[in-house]
Amino acid sequence: MALATCWSPLDHGWIKMNSDGAVSMNYDNTSIRGLFRDVNGHWLSRYSLKVSNEMIFGIEARAILEGLHIAWEKGYRQLEIKCDNALLVESVLTGSAANCNLVELRLINVYLKRNWKTRIHHIRRSQNMAVDQMVKCTYDNQFGLKHYEDPQFWFKIFYNKMVIS
């Protein structure tokens, strides 16, 4: 399994997607977030979704699944996926997702078989900080997938100060 240790430039035409999921300590907020960037690391869009309380593995699988859906709908046909859940990445890479009881993993497998190029890599949580902070700092009580083309002002400031992962 590949483990990224720093920003790795993408090949021309590729889009990078970072995803993450989080459960608050008191279980009142469970959500997923994702971020899309171009070959130069520039912001393209982000997504968020409040989800019901589940095990973190399923929540993070849902974060990837929703990101794959958005990427496909936006016409991104070369997608590099970064995730800080090593077990999830390994499940996808080994193909065990196709036969898993978790619906999200089976659907990820279906998306990855479409006519596009995808790569998935495990990264350390410290290198997934942009999405990690988004998922921890955004408390939205509305269910439903939200897709934002422009970053919120507060996030622009935070994002611009960070090391790109």
Secondary structure as a PSIPRED ss2 file (coil, helix, strand):
# PSIPRED VFORMAT (PSIPRED V4.0)

   1 M C   1.000  0.000  0.000
   2 A C   1.000  0.000  0.000
   3 L E   0.000  0.000  1.000
   4 A E   0.000  0.000  1.000
   5 T C   1.000  0.000  0.000
   6 C C   1.000  0.000  0.000
   7 W C   1.000  0.000  0.000
   8 S C   1.000  0.000  0.000
   9 P C   1.000  0.000  0.000
  10 L C   1.000  0.000  0.000
  11 D C   1.000  0.000  0.000
  12 H C   1.000  0.000  0.000
  13 G C   1.000  0.000  0.000
  14 W C   1.000  0.000  0.000
  15 I E   0.000  0.000  1.000
  16 K E   0.000  0.000  1.000
  17 M E   0.000  0.000  1.000
  18 N E   0.000  0.000  1.000
  19 S E   0.000  0.000  1.000
  20 D E   0.000  0.000  1.000
  21 G E   0.000  0.000  1.000
  22 A E   0.000  0.000  1.000
  23 V E   0.000  0.000  1.000
  24 S C   1.000  0.000  0.000
  25 M C   1.000  0.000  0.000
  26 N C   1.000  0.000  0.000
  27 Y C   1.000  0.000  0.000
  28 D C   1.000  0.000  0.000
  29 N C   1.000  0.000  0.000
  30 T E   0.000  0.000  1.000
  31 S E   0.000  0.000  1.000
  32 I E   0.000  0.000  1.000
  33 R E   0.000  0.000  1.000
  34 G E   0.000  0.000  1.000
  35 L E   0.000  0.000  1.000
  36 F E   0.000  0.000  1.000
  37 R E   0.000  0.000  1.000
  38 D C   1.000  0.000  0.000
  39 V C   1.000  0.000  0.000
  40 N C   1.000  0.000  0.000
  41 G C   1.000  0.000  0.000
  42 H C   1.000  0.000  0.000
  43 W E   0.000  0.000  1.000
  44 L E   0.000  0.000  1.000
  45 S E   0.000  0.000  1.000
  46 R E   0.000  0.000  1.000
  47 Y E   0.000  0.000  1.000
  48 S E   0.000  0.000  1.000
  49 L E   0.000  0.000  1.000
  50 K E   0.000  0.000  1.000
  51 V C   1.000  0.000  0.000
  52 S C   1.000  0.000  0.000
  53 N C   1.000  0.000  0.000
  54 E C   1.000  0.000  0.000
  55 M C   1.000  0.000  0.000
  56 I H   0.000  1.000  0.000
  57 F H   0.000  1.000  0.000
  58 G H   0.000  1.000  0.000
  59 I H   0.000  1.000  0.000
  60 E H   0.000  1.000  0.000
  61 A H   0.000  1.000  0.000
  62 R H   0.000  1.000  0.000
  63 A H   0.000  1.000  0.000
  64 I H   0.000  1.000  0.000
  65 L H   0.000  1.000  0.000
  66 E H   0.000  1.000  0.000
  67 G H   0.000  1.000  0.000
  68 L H   0.000  1.000  0.000
  69 H H   0.000  1.000  0.000
  70 I H   0.000  1.000  0.000
  71 A H   0.000  1.000  0.000
  72 W H   0.000  1.000  0.000
  73 E H   0.000  1.000  0.000
  74 K H   0.000  1.000  0.000
  75 G C   1.000  0.000  0.000
  76 Y C   1.000  0.000  0.000
  77 R C   1.000  0.000  0.000
  78 Q E   0.000  0.000  1.000
  79 L E   0.000  0.000  1.000
  80 E E   0.000  0.000  1.000
  81 I E   0.000  0.000  1.000
  82 K E   0.000  0.000  1.000
  83 C E   0.000  0.000  1.000
  84 D C   1.000  0.000  0.000
  85 N C   1.000  0.000  0.000
  86 A H   0.000  1.000  0.000
  87 L H   0.000  1.000  0.000
  88 L H   0.000  1.000  0.000
  89 V H   0.000  1.000  0.000
  90 E H   0.000  1.000  0.000
  91 S H   0.000  1.000  0.000
  92 V H   0.000  1.000  0.000
  93 L H   0.000  1.000  0.000
  94 T H   0.000  1.000  0.000
  95 G C   1.000  0.000  0.000
  96 S H   0.000  1.000  0.000
  97 A H   0.000  1.000  0.000
  98 A H   0.000  1.000  0.000
  99 N H   0.000  1.000  0.000
 100 C C   1.000  0.000  0.000
 101 N C   1.000  0.000  0.000
 102 L C   1.000  0.000  0.000
 103 V H   0.000  1.000  0.000
 104 E H   0.000  1.000  0.000
 105 L H   0.000  1.000  0.000
 106 R H   0.000  1.000  0.000
 107 L H   0.000  1.000  0.000
 108 I H   0.000  1.000  0.000
 109 N H   0.000  1.000  0.000
 110 V H   0.000  1.000  0.000
 111 Y H   0.000  1.000  0.000
 112 L H   0.000  1.000  0.000
 113 K C   1.000  0.000  0.000
 114 R C   1.000  0.000  0.000
 115 N C   1.000  0.000  0.000
 116 W C   1.000  0.000  0.000
 117 K E   0.000  0.000  1.000
 118 T E   0.000  0.000  1.000
 119 R E   0.000  0.000  1.000
 120 I E   0.000  0.000  1.000
 121 H E   0.000  0.000  1.000
 122 H E   0.000  0.000  1.000
 123 I E   0.000  0.000  1.000
 124 R C   1.000  0.000  0.000
 125 R H   0.000  1.000  0.000
 126 S H   0.000  1.000  0.000
 127 Q H   0.000  1.000  0.000
 128 N C   1.000  0.000  0.000
 129 M H   0.000  1.000  0.000
 130 A H   0.000  1.000  0.000
 131 V H   0.000  1.000  0.000
 132 D H   0.000  1.000  0.000
 133 Q H   0.000  1.000  0.000
 134 M H   0.000  1.000  0.000
 135 V H   0.000  1.000  0.000
 136 K H   0.000  1.000  0.000
 137 C H   0.000  1.000  0.000
 138 T C   1.000  0.000  0.000
 139 Y C   1.000  0.000  0.000
 140 D C   1.000  0.000  0.000
 141 N C   1.000  0.000  0.000
 142 Q C   1.000  0.000  0.000
 143 F E   0.000  0.000  1.000
 144 G C   1.000  0.000  0.000
 145 L C   1.000  0.000  0.000
 146 K E   0.000  0.000  1.000
 147 H E   0.000  0.000  1.000
 148 Y E   0.000  0.000  1.000
 149 E C   1.000  0.000  0.000
 150 D C   1.000  0.000  0.000
 151 P C   1.000  0.000  0.000
 152 Q C   1.000  0.000  0.000
 153 F H   0.000  1.000  0.000
 154 W H   0.000  1.000  0.000
 155 F H   0.000  1.000  0.000
 156 K H   0.000  1.000  0.000
 157 I H   0.000  1.000  0.000
 158 F H   0.000  1.000  0.000
 159 Y H   0.000  1.000  0.000
 160 N H   0.000  1.000  0.000
 161 K H   0.000  1.000  0.000
 162 M C   1.000  0.000  0.000
 163 V C   1.000  0.000  0.000
 164 I C   1.000  0.000  0.000
 165 S C   1.000  0.000  0.000
